[in-house]
Amino acid sequence: MATKSKSDWGVVFSVFSICIAFVSIGYCFPYIIDMFENGWERSTRAIAYFSRIIRGGTA
């Protein structure tokens, strides 16, 4: 059973909020990618550091 809203303002506000979400994601996307790349580089360095320690090499 479907219910019909008395006004279409709910649909208008929903579309508006979806548009704001897409703009926010588009604005923040380069920063998210940069943060992911920096995190990946740091993780790779940390793994290499600990693997050298485990193998008995100099850190």
TAGIBEL-V888815 format. One record per pair of residues at least 4 apart in sequence whose C-alpha atoms are under 8 Angstrom apart, sorted by the first residue. I is the first residue (numbers start at 1). J is the second residue. D is the distance in whole Angstrom. If there is no record, write none. Layout:
# TAGIBEL-V888815
I & J & D
I & J & D
This chain:
# TAGIBEL-V888815
8 & 12 & 7
9 & 13 & 6
10 & 14 & 6
11 & 15 & 6
12 & 16 & 6
13 & 17 & 6
14 & 18 & 6
15 & 19 & 6
16 & 20 & 6
17 & 21 & 6
18 & 22 & 6
19 & 23 & 6
20 & 24 & 6
21 & 25 & 6
22 & 26 & 6
23 & 27 & 6
24 & 28 & 6
25 & 29 & 6
26 & 30 & 8
28 & 32 & 6
29 & 33 & 6
30 & 34 & 6
31 & 35 & 6
32 & 36 & 6
33 & 37 & 6
34 & 38 & 6
35 & 39 & 6
36 & 40 & 6
37 & 41 & 6
38 & 42 & 6
39 & 43 & 6
40 & 44 & 6
41 & 45 & 6
42 & 46 & 6
43 & 47 & 6
44 & 48 & 6
45 & 49 & 6
46 & 50 & 6
47 & 51 & 6
48 & 52 & 6
49 & 53 & 6
49 & 59 & 6
50 & 54 & 6
51 & 55 & 6
52 & 56 & 6
52 & 57 & 5
52 & 58 & 7
52 & 59 & 6
53 & 57 & 6
53 & 58 & 7
53 & 59 & 6
